[in-house]
């Protein structure tokens, strides 16, 4: 029989052990946070910024990168879309990845954002951009033991093409909101166009027929009738500031050279791009992300996950092309889960 006198010491012991466990857990969390925030770079500290010199057929140029966090096993290089936008719309990652201990790296491709802009359309070329990523990878000491490559939209094209040539360097691949065929993408644009107000569509088609893309009416019609429904499901007045800032800096020369001036018909260098029959060559763990209201066909993006050797699909049922904003919880939870699951399996 337990007496009152015996219960008191037992209670104190239990409380002491609980307090010790909590203190130990806090110490572990504090140590983990300290390691994540530790800047291991040598020389003068720059807040994670590293300018990488790249070699191109037209000479040497500098591209800008910035690393957030420190995790030897997980380093996610972010490839933004456009073509021609900047890393800035990825700033939403700062609200989710650091608390999970995931290191990530902003990167402005040549001709965009903080990187050099040679203003030479000859350099706006898919194979050259792939080689640029490889040079950045080497400069940042990314390798098969830590390197996750995330490409969104146009960045998804780059990520897939990089994987086809250099997947021996990758730990995990994320293709976000991008189909693997510009031809199929154009066909899906026709599907979305038919859902628009017929009167609006007639006006847009007339502007495109006359190649009058500088006409302010073009964007006046596109923003509420297409962008606010399929690029990001928000009124433009509510667009997240990092997204507006990024889109406001888009390199039009790069965009038009690769995509063409129309939102409904690819006519640039990517017009015939199609790697559907090569997807089986990608063997690294791959996450394909699609969204219900995307400019890209979500069924196609689900299909991608069945064609690569080790694929997973994440469906954002509330999202559009920028589903990291308009279906943020689904997007971020799915992305983090994929990275952590992949890391646990490979370590």
Short mmCIF file of the C-alpha atoms (twelve columns), coordinates in Angstrom:
data_MODEL
# 
_entry.id   MODEL 
# 
loop_
_atom_site.group_PDB 
_atom_site.id 
_atom_site.type_symbol 
_atom_site.label_atom_id 
_atom_site.label_alt_id 
_atom_site.label_comp_id 
_atom_site.label_asym_id 
_atom_site.label_seq_id 
_atom_site.Cartn_x 
_atom_site.Cartn_y 
_atom_site.Cartn_z 
_atom_site.pdbx_PDB_model_num 
ATOM 1   C CA . UNK A 1   0.000   0.000  0.000   1 
ATOM 2   C CA . UNK A 2   1.398   3.416  -1.060  1 
ATOM 3   C CA . UNK A 3   1.282   5.932  1.742   1 
ATOM 4   C CA . UNK A 4   0.995   9.711  1.481   1 
ATOM 5   C CA . UNK A 5   4.599   10.061 2.636   1 
ATOM 6   C CA . UNK A 6   5.769   7.842  -0.237  1 
ATOM 7   C CA . UNK A 7   3.649   9.592  -2.902  1 
ATOM 8   C CA . UNK A 8   5.272   13.013 -2.338  1 
ATOM 9   C CA . UNK A 9   8.835   11.866 -3.226  1 
ATOM 10  C CA . UNK A 10  7.506   9.944  -6.233  1 
ATOM 11  C CA . UNK A 11  5.728   13.047 -7.487  1 
ATOM 12  C CA . UNK A 12  8.840   15.151 -7.090  1 
ATOM 13  C CA . UNK A 13  10.868  12.521 -8.957  1 
ATOM 14  C CA . UNK A 14  8.354   12.417 -11.804 1 
ATOM 15  C CA . UNK A 15  8.263   16.212 -12.061 1 
ATOM 16  C CA . UNK A 16  12.074  16.366 -12.018 1 
ATOM 17  C CA . UNK A 17  12.389  13.790 -14.797 1 
ATOM 18  C CA . UNK A 18  9.738   15.574 -16.899 1 
ATOM 19  C CA . UNK A 19  11.551  18.886 -16.458 1 
ATOM 20  C CA . UNK A 20  14.860  17.265 -17.429 1 
ATOM 21  C CA . UNK A 21  13.314  15.721 -20.534 1 
ATOM 22  C CA . UNK A 22  11.825  19.058 -21.565 1 
ATOM 23  C CA . UNK A 23  15.126  20.819 -20.966 1 
ATOM 24  C CA . UNK A 24  16.967  18.163 -22.976 1 
ATOM 25  C CA . UNK A 25  14.488  18.525 -25.848 1 
ATOM 26  C CA . UNK A 26  14.844  22.314 -25.794 1 
ATOM 27  C CA . UNK A 27  18.615  21.962 -25.844 1 
ATOM 28  C CA . UNK A 28  18.400  19.662 -28.869 1 
ATOM 29  C CA . UNK A 29  16.087  22.060 -30.673 1 
ATOM 30  C CA . UNK A 30  18.331  24.997 -29.800 1 
ATOM 31  C CA . UNK A 31  21.398  23.118 -31.027 1 
ATOM 32  C CA . UNK A 32  19.617  22.132 -34.243 1 
ATOM 33  C CA . UNK A 33  18.526  25.724 -34.852 1 
ATOM 34  C CA . UNK A 34  22.032  26.981 -34.115 1 
ATOM 35  C CA . UNK A 35  23.537  24.550 -36.632 1 
ATOM 36  C CA . UNK A 36  20.958  25.532 -39.264 1 
ATOM 37  C CA . UNK A 37  21.719  29.229 -38.821 1 
ATOM 38  C CA . UNK A 38  25.499  28.763 -38.695 1 
ATOM 39  C CA . UNK A 39  27.306  30.415 -41.612 1 
ATOM 40  C CA . UNK A 40  30.127  28.068 -42.643 1 
ATOM 41  C CA . UNK A 41  31.342  30.245 -45.501 1 
ATOM 42  C CA . UNK A 42  34.960  31.383 -45.412 1 
ATOM 43  C CA . UNK A 43  36.190  34.946 -45.557 1 
ATOM 44  C CA . UNK A 44  33.935  37.986 -45.321 1 
ATOM 45  C CA . UNK A 45  30.340  37.010 -44.541 1 
ATOM 46  C CA . UNK A 46  27.731  38.110 -47.087 1 
ATOM 47  C CA . UNK A 47  24.509  36.722 -45.623 1 
ATOM 48  C CA . UNK A 48  24.667  33.656 -47.827 1 
ATOM 49  C CA . UNK A 49  25.167  35.523 -51.092 1 
ATOM 50  C CA . UNK A 50  27.626  33.994 -53.549 1 
ATOM 51  C CA . UNK A 51  28.239  35.325 -57.032 1 
ATOM 52  C CA . UNK A 52  29.197  32.522 -59.396 1 
ATOM 53  C CA . UNK A 53  31.252  33.142 -62.515 1 
ATOM 54  C CA . UNK A 54  29.955  31.107 -65.438 1 
ATOM 55  C CA . UNK A 55  31.489  30.441 -68.838 1 
ATOM 56  C CA . UNK A 56  29.318  30.784 -71.953 1 
ATOM 57  C CA . UNK A 57  29.940  30.763 -75.724 1 
ATOM 58  C CA . UNK A 58  29.891  34.561 -75.494 1 
ATOM 59  C CA . UNK A 59  32.326  34.915 -72.634 1 
ATOM 60  C CA . UNK A 60  32.216  34.908 -68.832 1 
ATOM 61  C CA . UNK A 61  29.392  36.379 -66.750 1 
ATOM 62  C CA . UNK A 62  28.282  36.453 -63.121 1 
ATOM 63  C CA . UNK A 63  25.103  34.911 -61.736 1 
ATOM 64  C CA . UNK A 64  23.728  35.586 -58.260 1 
ATOM 65  C CA . UNK A 65  22.879  33.014 -55.587 1 
ATOM 66  C CA . UNK A 66  21.883  33.242 -51.921 1 
ATOM 67  C CA . UNK A 67  21.798  30.341 -49.477 1 
ATOM 68  C CA . UNK A 68  19.295  30.244 -46.612 1 
ATOM 69  C CA . UNK A 69  20.202  27.895 -43.778 1 
ATOM 70  C CA . UNK A 70  22.735  25.133 -43.355 1 
ATOM 71  C CA . UNK A 71  21.980  21.444 -43.786 1 
ATOM 72  C CA . UNK A 72  24.759  19.170 -45.118 1 
ATOM 73  C CA . UNK A 73  22.214  16.572 -46.289 1 
ATOM 74  C CA . UNK A 74  19.487  18.756 -47.839 1 
ATOM 75  C CA . UNK A 75  20.223  21.647 -50.194 1 
ATOM 76  C CA . UNK A 76  17.404  22.717 -52.507 1 
ATOM 77  C CA . UNK A 77  18.363  24.819 -55.535 1 
ATOM 78  C CA . UNK A 78  15.368  26.821 -56.798 1 
ATOM 79  C CA . UNK A 79  14.823  27.404 -60.519 1 
ATOM 80  C CA . UNK A 80  12.199  30.091 -61.153 1 
ATOM 81  C CA . UNK A 81  9.868   30.348 -64.085 1 
ATOM 82  C CA . UNK A 82  9.004   32.948 -66.677 1 
ATOM 83  C CA . UNK A 83  11.138  32.445 -68.631 1 
ATOM 84  C CA . UNK A 84  12.804  35.598 -67.400 1 
ATOM 85  C CA . UNK A 85  11.288  36.141 -63.931 1 
ATOM 86  C CA . UNK A 86  13.432  36.243 -60.776 1 
ATOM 87  C CA . UNK A 87  14.037  34.179 -57.661 1 
ATOM 88  C CA . UNK A 88  11.942  36.609 -55.605 1 
ATOM 89  C CA . UNK A 89  8.597   34.849 -55.862 1 
ATOM 90  C CA . UNK A 90  10.180  31.930 -54.011 1 
ATOM 91  C CA . UNK A 91  10.518  34.097 -50.891 1 
ATOM 92  C CA . UNK A 92  7.415   32.388 -49.503 1 
ATOM 93  C CA . UNK A 93  9.713   29.405 -48.848 1 
ATOM 94  C CA . UNK A 94  11.224  31.341 -45.943 1 
ATOM 95  C CA . UNK A 95  7.981   30.895 -43.989 1 
ATOM 96  C CA . UNK A 96  8.140   27.088 -44.233 1 
ATOM 97  C CA . UNK A 97  11.515  25.493 -44.997 1 
ATOM 98  C CA . UNK A 98  13.772  26.940 -42.252 1 
ATOM 99  C CA . UNK A 99  11.609  25.551 -39.427 1 
ATOM 100 C CA . UNK A 100 11.999  22.119 -41.047 1 
ATOM 101 C CA . UNK A 101 15.784  22.476 -41.202 1 
ATOM 102 C CA . UNK A 102 15.770  22.496 -45.018 1 
ATOM 103 C CA . UNK A 103 18.524  24.531 -46.652 1 
ATOM 104 C CA . UNK A 104 17.527  26.251 -49.887 1 
ATOM 105 C CA . UNK A 105 19.252  28.402 -52.448 1 
ATOM 106 C CA . UNK A 106 17.910  31.337 -54.433 1 
ATOM 107 C CA . UNK A 107 19.395  31.661 -57.908 1 
ATOM 108 C CA . UNK A 108 18.826  34.241 -60.639 1 
ATOM 109 C CA . UNK A 109 19.496  32.735 -64.042 1 
ATOM 110 C CA . UNK A 110 21.654  34.703 -66.489 1 
ATOM 111 C CA . UNK A 111 19.704  37.697 -67.767 1 
ATOM 112 C CA . UNK A 112 17.443  37.934 -64.726 1 
ATOM 113 C CA . UNK A 113 17.260  39.655 -61.356 1 
ATOM 114 C CA . UNK A 114 20.620  40.292 -59.678 1 
ATOM 115 C CA . UNK A 115 22.619  38.381 -62.281 1 
ATOM 116 C CA . UNK A 116 24.382  39.827 -65.314 1 
ATOM 117 C CA . UNK A 117 22.213  40.602 -68.321 1 
ATOM 118 C CA . UNK A 118 24.265  40.442 -71.528 1 
ATOM 119 C CA . UNK A 119 21.194  41.447 -73.585 1 
ATOM 120 C CA . UNK A 120 22.110  38.826 -76.161 1 
ATOM 121 C CA . UNK A 121 19.230  36.562 -77.303 1 
ATOM 122 C CA . UNK A 122 21.809  34.111 -78.621 1 
ATOM 123 C CA . UNK A 123 22.427  33.165 -74.990 1 
ATOM 124 C CA . UNK A 124 18.740  32.465 -74.348 1 
ATOM 125 C CA . UNK A 125 19.140  28.807 -75.208 1 
ATOM 126 C CA . UNK A 126 17.965  25.725 -73.314 1 
ATOM 127 C CA . UNK A 127 21.165  23.616 -73.522 1 
ATOM 128 C CA . UNK A 128 23.237  26.625 -72.434 1 
ATOM 129 C CA . UNK A 129 20.985  27.211 -69.403 1 
ATOM 130 C CA . UNK A 130 21.435  23.528 -68.457 1 
ATOM 131 C CA . UNK A 131 25.211  23.965 -68.517 1 
ATOM 132 C CA . UNK A 132 24.817  27.112 -66.420 1 
ATOM 133 C CA . UNK A 133 23.053  25.078 -63.708 1 
ATOM 134 C CA . UNK A 134 25.888  22.554 -63.762 1 
ATOM 135 C CA . UNK A 135 28.452  25.315 -63.239 1 
ATOM 136 C CA . UNK A 136 26.383  26.731 -60.360 1 
ATOM 137 C CA . UNK A 137 26.110  23.254 -58.814 1 
ATOM 138 C CA . UNK A 138 29.865  22.812 -58.861 1 
ATOM 139 C CA . UNK A 139 30.508  26.273 -57.415 1 
ATOM 140 C CA . UNK A 140 28.097  25.614 -54.519 1 
ATOM 141 C CA . UNK A 141 29.455  22.115 -53.804 1 
ATOM 142 C CA . UNK A 142 26.120  20.417 -54.412 1 
ATOM 143 C CA . UNK A 143 26.229  16.657 -55.022 1 
ATOM 144 C CA . UNK A 144 24.239  13.421 -55.046 1 
ATOM 145 C CA . UNK A 145 24.351  13.268 -51.249 1 
ATOM 146 C CA . UNK A 146 22.586  16.601 -50.689 1 
ATOM 147 C CA . UNK A 147 21.369  18.183 -53.954 1 
ATOM 148 C CA . UNK A 148 17.625  18.608 -54.509 1 
ATOM 149 C CA . UNK A 149 16.654  20.500 -57.668 1 
ATOM 150 C CA . UNK A 150 13.282  22.267 -57.748 1 
ATOM 151 C CA . UNK A 151 12.118  23.835 -60.994 1 
ATOM 152 C CA . UNK A 152 8.839   25.731 -61.307 1 
ATOM 153 C CA . UNK A 153 7.189   26.382 -64.696 1 
ATOM 154 C CA . UNK A 154 10.042  27.231 -67.115 1 
ATOM 155 C CA . UNK A 155 12.315  26.167 -64.256 1 
ATOM 156 C CA . UNK A 156 10.632  22.754 -64.484 1 
ATOM 157 C CA . UNK A 157 11.810  22.455 -68.081 1 
ATOM 158 C CA . UNK A 158 15.340  23.290 -66.962 1 
ATOM 159 C CA . UNK A 159 15.176  20.849 -64.044 1 
ATOM 160 C CA . UNK A 160 13.975  17.976 -66.241 1 
ATOM 161 C CA . UNK A 161 16.577  18.668 -68.921 1 
ATOM 162 C CA . UNK A 162 19.291  18.908 -66.281 1 
ATOM 163 C CA . UNK A 163 18.202  15.571 -64.804 1 
ATOM 164 C CA . UNK A 164 18.341  13.889 -68.197 1 
ATOM 165 C CA . UNK A 165 21.987  14.897 -68.570 1 
ATOM 166 C CA . UNK A 166 23.290  15.132 -65.002 1 
ATOM 167 C CA . UNK A 167 21.024  13.112 -62.720 1 
ATOM 168 C CA . UNK A 168 24.077  11.392 -61.230 1 
ATOM 169 C CA . UNK A 169 24.527  14.638 -59.291 1 
ATOM 170 C CA . UNK A 170 20.974  14.798 -57.890 1 
ATOM 171 C CA . UNK A 171 19.483  13.396 -54.692 1 
ATOM 172 C CA . UNK A 172 15.907  14.420 -55.532 1 
ATOM 173 C CA . UNK A 173 14.042  16.226 -58.321 1 
ATOM 174 C CA . UNK A 174 10.918  18.394 -58.077 1 
ATOM 175 C CA . UNK A 175 9.074   19.418 -61.252 1 
ATOM 176 C CA . UNK A 176 6.544   22.011 -60.183 1 
ATOM 177 C CA . UNK A 177 3.614   23.073 -62.375 1 
ATOM 178 C CA . UNK A 178 5.154   22.145 -65.716 1 
ATOM 179 C CA . UNK A 179 4.213   19.733 -68.471 1 
ATOM 180 C CA . UNK A 180 6.891   17.828 -70.335 1 
ATOM 181 C CA . UNK A 181 5.726   18.917 -73.773 1 
ATOM 182 C CA . UNK A 182 5.321   22.457 -75.101 1 
ATOM 183 C CA . UNK A 183 3.118   20.991 -77.807 1 
ATOM 184 C CA . UNK A 184 0.720   19.501 -75.252 1 
ATOM 185 C CA . UNK A 185 0.859   22.721 -73.260 1 
ATOM 186 C CA . UNK A 186 -0.303  24.698 -76.303 1 
ATOM 187 C CA . UNK A 187 -3.156  22.254 -76.804 1 
ATOM 188 C CA . UNK A 188 -4.228  22.657 -73.171 1 
ATOM 189 C CA . UNK A 189 -4.134  26.439 -73.589 1 
ATOM 190 C CA . UNK A 190 -6.846  26.001 -76.215 1 
ATOM 191 C CA . UNK A 191 -8.926  24.060 -73.678 1 
ATOM 192 C CA . UNK A 192 -8.630  26.907 -71.167 1 
ATOM 193 C CA . UNK A 193 -9.306  29.528 -73.835 1 
ATOM 194 C CA . UNK A 194 -12.649 27.922 -74.644 1 
ATOM 195 C CA . UNK A 195 -13.701 28.372 -71.005 1 
ATOM 196 C CA . UNK A 196 -13.307 32.137 -71.267 1 
ATOM 197 C CA . UNK A 197 -16.058 34.647 -71.984 1 
ATOM 198 C CA . UNK A 198 -16.514 34.329 -75.790 1 
ATOM 199 C CA . UNK A 199 -16.518 38.106 -76.254 1 
ATOM 200 C CA . UNK A 200 -13.250 38.452 -74.352 1 
ATOM 201 C CA . UNK A 201 -11.688 35.613 -76.324 1 
ATOM 202 C CA . UNK A 202 -12.652 37.239 -79.638 1 
ATOM 203 C CA . UNK A 203 -10.915 40.459 -78.577 1 
ATOM 204 C CA . UNK A 204 -7.789  38.597 -77.453 1 
ATOM 205 C CA . UNK A 205 -7.632  36.592 -80.667 1 
ATOM 206 C CA . UNK A 206 -7.969  39.760 -82.734 1 
ATOM 207 C CA . UNK A 207 -5.063  41.388 -80.897 1 
ATOM 208 C CA . UNK A 208 -2.950  38.278 -81.382 1 
ATOM 209 C CA . UNK A 209 -3.913  38.028 -85.051 1 
ATOM 210 C CA . UNK A 210 -2.638  41.584 -85.554 1 
ATOM 211 C CA . UNK A 211 0.445   40.865 -83.388 1 
ATOM 212 C CA . UNK A 212 -0.497  43.947 -81.396 1 
ATOM 213 C CA . UNK A 213 0.905   42.604 -78.124 1 
ATOM 214 C CA . UNK A 214 1.964   46.050 -76.898 1 
ATOM 215 C CA . UNK A 215 -1.674  47.106 -76.921 1 
ATOM 216 C CA . UNK A 216 -2.564  47.801 -73.254 1 
ATOM 217 C CA . UNK A 217 -5.948  46.191 -73.906 1 
ATOM 218 C CA . UNK A 218 -4.198  42.821 -74.188 1 
ATOM 219 C CA . UNK A 219 -3.093  42.763 -70.536 1 
ATOM 220 C CA . UNK A 220 -6.298  44.480 -69.418 1 
ATOM 221 C CA . UNK A 221 -8.181  41.468 -70.744 1 
ATOM 222 C CA . UNK A 222 -5.660  38.807 -69.724 1 
ATOM 223 C CA . UNK A 223 -5.232  39.762 -66.072 1 
ATOM 224 C CA . UNK A 224 -8.846  39.331 -64.867 1 
ATOM 225 C CA . UNK A 225 -9.889  36.689 -67.394 1 
ATOM 226 C CA . UNK A 226 -6.824  34.460 -67.468 1 
ATOM 227 C CA . UNK A 227 -4.123  35.397 -64.948 1 
ATOM 228 C CA . UNK A 228 -6.519  35.727 -61.984 1 
ATOM 229 C CA . UNK A 229 -8.025  32.336 -62.827 1 
ATOM 230 C CA . UNK A 230 -5.056  30.235 -63.921 1 
ATOM 231 C CA . UNK A 231 -1.783  31.946 -62.974 1 
ATOM 232 C CA . UNK A 232 -2.791  32.796 -59.400 1 
ATOM 233 C CA . UNK A 233 -6.384  32.637 -58.212 1 
ATOM 234 C CA . UNK A 234 -6.434  36.080 -56.654 1 
ATOM 235 C CA . UNK A 235 -7.469  39.527 -57.746 1 
ATOM 236 C CA . UNK A 236 -4.350  41.390 -58.857 1 
ATOM 237 C CA . UNK A 237 -4.814  43.839 -55.969 1 
ATOM 238 C CA . UNK A 238 -4.237  40.917 -53.580 1 
ATOM 239 C CA . UNK A 239 -1.209  39.397 -55.285 1 
ATOM 240 C CA . UNK A 240 1.620   38.610 -52.823 1 
ATOM 241 C CA . UNK A 241 4.275   41.317 -52.961 1 
ATOM 242 C CA . UNK A 242 7.206   38.967 -53.782 1 
ATOM 243 C CA . UNK A 243 5.281   37.662 -56.794 1 
ATOM 244 C CA . UNK A 244 4.425   41.147 -58.060 1 
ATOM 245 C CA . UNK A 245 8.020   42.240 -57.525 1 
ATOM 246 C CA . UNK A 246 9.362   39.244 -59.444 1 
ATOM 247 C CA . UNK A 247 6.938   39.591 -62.349 1 
ATOM 248 C CA . UNK A 248 7.640   43.326 -62.483 1 
ATOM 249 C CA . UNK A 249 11.292  42.558 -63.259 1 
ATOM 250 C CA . UNK A 250 10.720  39.955 -65.969 1 
ATOM 251 C CA . UNK A 251 13.205  40.008 -68.845 1 
ATOM 252 C CA . UNK A 252 10.901  40.433 -71.822 1 
ATOM 253 C CA . UNK A 253 13.630  39.572 -74.322 1 
ATOM 254 C CA . UNK A 254 14.226  36.238 -72.628 1 
ATOM 255 C CA . UNK A 255 10.512  35.554 -72.286 1 
ATOM 256 C CA . UNK A 256 9.644   36.289 -75.910 1 
ATOM 257 C CA . UNK A 257 12.699  34.464 -77.257 1 
ATOM 258 C CA . UNK A 258 11.801  31.250 -75.446 1 
ATOM 259 C CA . UNK A 259 7.999   31.420 -75.100 1 
ATOM 260 C CA . UNK A 260 6.863   33.915 -77.709 1 
ATOM 261 C CA . UNK A 261 4.594   36.927 -77.105 1 
ATOM 262 C CA . UNK A 262 1.307   35.006 -76.782 1 
ATOM 263 C CA . UNK A 263 -0.088  33.363 -73.652 1 
ATOM 264 C CA . UNK A 264 -2.039  30.870 -75.759 1 
ATOM 265 C CA . UNK A 265 0.468   29.738 -78.358 1 
ATOM 266 C CA . UNK A 266 4.175   28.998 -77.919 1 
ATOM 267 C CA . UNK A 267 6.118   30.405 -80.851 1 
ATOM 268 C CA . UNK A 268 9.605   30.838 -79.386 1 
ATOM 269 C CA . UNK A 269 12.517  28.415 -79.153 1 
ATOM 270 C CA . UNK A 270 10.446  26.106 -76.935 1 
ATOM 271 C CA . UNK A 271 7.707   25.676 -79.550 1 
ATOM 272 C CA . UNK A 272 8.580   22.045 -80.384 1 
ATOM 273 C CA . UNK A 273 10.080  21.062 -77.025 1 
ATOM 274 C CA . UNK A 274 8.914   17.592 -75.961 1 
ATOM 275 C CA . UNK A 275 10.682  15.045 -73.737 1 
ATOM 276 C CA . UNK A 276 7.751   12.769 -72.900 1 
ATOM 277 C CA . UNK A 277 9.442   9.724  -74.381 1 
ATOM 278 C CA . UNK A 278 12.598  10.339 -72.329 1 
ATOM 279 C CA . UNK A 279 11.035  10.470 -68.868 1 
ATOM 280 C CA . UNK A 280 11.735  6.798  -68.173 1 
ATOM 281 C CA . UNK A 281 15.435  7.676  -68.153 1 
ATOM 282 C CA . UNK A 282 14.959  9.734  -64.981 1 
ATOM 283 C CA . UNK A 283 15.614  7.357  -62.090 1 
ATOM 284 C CA . UNK A 284 16.149  9.708  -59.125 1 
ATOM 285 C CA . UNK A 285 13.231  10.257 -56.712 1 
ATOM 286 C CA . UNK A 286 10.964  12.735 -58.488 1 
ATOM 287 C CA . UNK A 287 8.000   14.781 -57.307 1 
ATOM 288 C CA . UNK A 288 5.627   16.209 -59.904 1 
ATOM 289 C CA . UNK A 289 3.323   18.982 -58.673 1 
ATOM 290 C CA . UNK A 290 0.084   19.886 -60.433 1 
ATOM 291 C CA . UNK A 291 -2.907  22.067 -59.617 1 
ATOM 292 C CA . UNK A 292 -6.590  22.039 -60.513 1 
ATOM 293 C CA . UNK A 293 -6.729  25.537 -62.021 1 
ATOM 294 C CA . UNK A 294 -3.224  25.577 -63.490 1 
ATOM 295 C CA . UNK A 295 -2.284  26.774 -66.969 1 
ATOM 296 C CA . UNK A 296 -0.814  23.269 -67.213 1 
ATOM 297 C CA . UNK A 297 -2.922  20.122 -67.431 1 
ATOM 298 C CA . UNK A 298 -2.912  18.495 -63.953 1 
ATOM 299 C CA . UNK A 299 -3.600  15.087 -65.519 1 
ATOM 300 C CA . UNK A 300 -0.426  15.415 -67.554 1 
ATOM 301 C CA . UNK A 301 1.553   16.303 -64.445 1 
ATOM 302 C CA . UNK A 302 0.140   13.275 -62.632 1 
ATOM 303 C CA . UNK A 303 1.139   11.191 -65.653 1 
ATOM 304 C CA . UNK A 304 4.731   12.434 -65.313 1 
ATOM 305 C CA . UNK A 305 4.949   10.716 -61.914 1 
ATOM 306 C CA . UNK A 306 4.065   7.386  -63.570 1 
ATOM 307 C CA . UNK A 307 6.682   7.706  -66.314 1 
ATOM 308 C CA . UNK A 308 9.790   8.419  -64.256 1 
ATOM 309 C CA . UNK A 309 11.260  5.434  -62.421 1 
ATOM 310 C CA . UNK A 310 10.613  6.713  -58.899 1 
ATOM 311 C CA . UNK A 311 7.795   9.222  -59.099 1 
ATOM 312 C CA . UNK A 312 5.357   10.855 -56.676 1 
ATOM 313 C CA . UNK A 313 2.484   13.200 -57.486 1 
ATOM 314 C CA . UNK A 314 1.254   16.153 -55.438 1 
ATOM 315 C CA . UNK A 315 -2.145  17.580 -56.405 1 
ATOM 316 C CA . UNK A 316 -3.128  21.059 -55.246 1 
ATOM 317 C CA . UNK A 317 -6.916  21.029 -55.536 1 
ATOM 318 C CA . UNK A 318 -7.292  24.725 -54.706 1 
ATOM 319 C CA . UNK A 319 -4.299  25.971 -56.615 1 
ATOM 320 C CA . UNK A 320 -3.343  27.357 -59.989 1 
ATOM 321 C CA . UNK A 321 0.047   27.879 -61.643 1 
ATOM 322 C CA . UNK A 322 1.406   29.641 -58.538 1 
ATOM 323 C CA . UNK A 323 0.036   27.041 -56.149 1 
ATOM 324 C CA . UNK A 324 2.827   27.775 -53.674 1 
ATOM 325 C CA . UNK A 325 0.662   30.824 -52.935 1 
ATOM 326 C CA . UNK A 326 -2.977  30.009 -53.682 1 
ATOM 327 C CA . UNK A 327 -2.851  26.468 -52.244 1 
ATOM 328 C CA . UNK A 328 0.073   27.095 -49.970 1 
ATOM 329 C CA . UNK A 329 -0.635  24.590 -47.201 1 
ATOM 330 C CA . UNK A 330 -1.003  21.670 -49.613 1 
ATOM 331 C CA . UNK A 331 2.017   22.708 -51.652 1 
ATOM 332 C CA . UNK A 332 4.409   23.248 -48.762 1 
ATOM 333 C CA . UNK A 333 3.340   20.193 -46.757 1 
ATOM 334 C CA . UNK A 334 3.694   17.997 -49.840 1 
ATOM 335 C CA . UNK A 335 7.063   19.449 -50.789 1 
ATOM 336 C CA . UNK A 336 8.477   19.074 -47.284 1 
ATOM 337 C CA . UNK A 337 7.152   15.520 -46.979 1 
ATOM 338 C CA . UNK A 338 8.758   14.496 -50.273 1 
ATOM 339 C CA . UNK A 339 12.125  15.949 -49.299 1 
ATOM 340 C CA . UNK A 340 12.107  14.387 -45.828 1 
ATOM 341 C CA . UNK A 341 10.836  11.012 -47.069 1 
ATOM 342 C CA . UNK A 342 13.496  10.935 -49.759 1 
ATOM 343 C CA . UNK A 343 16.189  11.947 -47.307 1 
ATOM 344 C CA . UNK A 344 15.210  9.254  -44.795 1 
ATOM 345 C CA . UNK A 345 15.234  6.544  -47.468 1 
ATOM 346 C CA . UNK A 346 18.615  7.510  -48.883 1 
ATOM 347 C CA . UNK A 347 20.416  8.030  -45.557 1 
# 
